[in-house]
Amino acid sequence: MRKNIKANLGWMGVVVTFFLFILWGRLFYLQVYATAKYQTLARKNAIRIIDVKAPRGEILDRNGKKIVTNKAVYTVSLLFTGLKNADVILPKLAQILQVSEEELRLKIKNSKARPYEPIRLATDVPWEVVAKIEERRYELPGVTVSIEPARDYPYGNLLAHVVGYIQEIKDTQLKEHQAEGYKLGDMFGQTGLESFYESVLRGKNGGREIEVDAKGNPVRDLGIKTRPEQGNSLVLTIDVDLQKAAEESLKKTIAALQNRYPDARAGAVVALDVRSGEVLAMASYPTFDPAAFPKGLTQKQVDEYIRNPDRPLYNRAVSATYPPGSTFKMVTGMAALLNRVTTPSETIFDPGYYKLGNRAFKDWNPRGHGVVNFVKAIKESCNVYFWTMARRLGVEKIVEVGKQFGLGMMTGIDLPGESSGLLPTPEWKKETNTAIIEKNLKPKIDKIKSDYEQRIARAKTSEEKKRLEAERDKKIQAINRQIEIYRWETEWQQYDTLNMAIGQGYNNYTLLQLANYVAMIANGGIRYQPHLVKKVLDNRGKVIEEVKPRVLSKAKIPENILNYVRQGMREVTMPGGTAGGVFAGFPVAVAAKTGTAQVFGKDDHGLFVAYAPFENPRIAVAAIIEHGGHGGSSAGLVARDVLAAYFKVPKVNTRVFGPVE
């Protein structure tokens, strides 16, 4: 037995010695051969990288004037320290920053920063506030002040709807773009060009090395490791001086109209180069301050921008749709000549109304226009002439021409939020109203039947049962009456064609579509894709992309027909035309069309489209004043001011009001 014990002890000694030898070998390897490798790994575990924010690319006008640039601002952050002293630090910091302590706590709570990453509490802080923080540095452990790039707007609110604004990236955006290197706290384009060209404008962040302890808390700052790189810049097609004129005229015209039309509080204007589709000016009113958003809106700004019923953030030039009114009449006229239902020389007599069955449709001029041919019909905007042509044509022929001019379809402009509008067709009307019957009204009948079935089943007397049945039948009959109305409306009616012919009814287009349509009349029918960016520059100013004009289609309208349309539009701005007073004395020959679009229960919208010079077109303009009354005496004034700025001629007839269409 002793021999067995000795034998076992011997084997155990051998095993222990073997494992000690392996352990000693491993230690020797780690301390001698792999020292450098594991020192590097240890160092990496102790080093964290904090982003150094890169400035975004600039946005310049076509002449190199900076519309959006960058400036260095002070940012106040809190470095995570376990927040053991938060109850002492935050009240003092809130007092210095002039915000509530609750607001700071909410930012800390919502932050997902890691221990070594600072939590941004305030951006674009004035120097006076920074000085107060530095004076009380010993009372504010963990509070840091850094310098970061921020957006700067040398022209203030100019072009706000086009350039858009930036804010800290939202959770949904972060999920979508995290693979591209975005992190919480990064700025991200939310609207306008800032959004559409986010990947172009975004810079490449640099990195600062921070040494941390085993718990991830910062120990010391090791300095910048990689320098940030500014994003690429955009050179726009916009002309700053023309843009100023457009925005000033919108604001001034709306203010002047409000005495007569109190609901005239909003509008828009677009100017295009008819030879390329370049957007020369695009303005929407009311406007907003893009500089307010990166810092976070105050309650006053929330009320002014977000809750305001006039919707200052809404780009009415590309997102809103409007009935075009009489600006649509050139489509009806071209369809009539193209399909040979009339000739330029044929005349009709306008007594001031048009009879359809037992109903009389009244012209905007109750006295009528007398004997009218094609050119005079456009010049004086004669409803009766275009109603007559519409009855001869039928809706399909009008739609065919409208499509050729891009109406009811998106232009593809390089901006988010563009609407398609609506060029109505019998098929659209049938589908829309049938859907209302099937998806809205019929389910209401089913619900009424279901509800009353249970109530009738619980009725205690025959009288109560009859009363409930009568209630049920009355409600069902009311909905059936609505269904019959919609069934009637599933079919395209003759009055729908009349309404369409003069730009009323279901017609709805964006102002950009109207500008492009008029540009096509001016340039011979070429439909260019409107665009805002002319060039992209790298951060050294080198051109890395140049945007060329893109032709989308060519309207199949003979030149002689376009010439008759142009002549009618030219006479609109001459004595006797609906905009003759507006352009009296204007030194450049302008072709135009006024439009007044009816709005149920409110004052009409005023619209105006134009191009110039008449003989050698270069610029097309479309303008609208919501609820501004007649197009000639509202939107026409804005269009004239834009043309005056473009051709650098003195403004004349600064305000013209009167019985214009």
Secondary structure as UniProt FT lines:
FT   HELIX           2..28
FT   HELIX           29..33
FT   HELIX           35..46
FT   STRAND          47..52
FT   STRAND          59..60
FT   TURN            62..63
FT   STRAND          66..79
FT   TURN            82..85
FT   HELIX           86..97
FT   HELIX           101..110
FT   TURN            115..116
FT   STRAND          118..125
FT   HELIX           127..135
FT   HELIX           137..139
FT   TURN            141..142
FT   STRAND          143..152
FT   TURN            154..159
FT   HELIX           160..163
FT   STRAND          166..168
FT   HELIX           171..177
FT   HELIX           178..180
FT   TURN            184..185
FT   STRAND          187..189
FT   HELIX           192..196
FT   HELIX           198..201
FT   STRAND          206..212
FT   TURN            214..215
FT   STRAND          218..226
FT   STRAND          233..236
FT   HELIX           240..257
FT   TURN            258..260
FT   TURN            262..263
FT   STRAND          267..273
FT   TURN            274..276
FT   STRAND          278..285
FT   TURN            290..291
FT   HELIX           292..295
FT   HELIX           299..301
FT   HELIX           302..306
FT   TURN            309..310
FT   TURN            312..313
FT   TURN            316..319
FT   HELIX           325..328
FT   HELIX           329..338
FT   TURN            339..340
FT   TURN            344..345
FT   STRAND          348..350
FT   STRAND          353..356
FT   TURN            357..358
FT   STRAND          359..362
FT   TURN            366..367
FT   STRAND          370..372
FT   HELIX           374..380
FT   HELIX           383..393
FT   HELIX           395..404
FT   TURN            405..408
FT   TURN            416..417
FT   HELIX           426..436
FT   HELIX           437..441
FT   HELIX           442..457
FT   HELIX           462..489
FT   HELIX           494..501
FT   TURN            502..503
FT   TURN            505..506
FT   STRAND          508..509
FT   HELIX           511..523
FT   STRAND          526..528
FT   STRAND          533..537
FT   TURN            539..540
FT   STRAND          543..546
FT   STRAND          551..554
FT   HELIX           559..572
FT   TURN            575..576
FT   TURN            578..585
FT   STRAND          591..599
FT   TURN            600..601
FT   STRAND          602..612
FT   STRAND          619..625
FT   TURN            626..627
FT   TURN            632..634
FT   HELIX           635..647
//
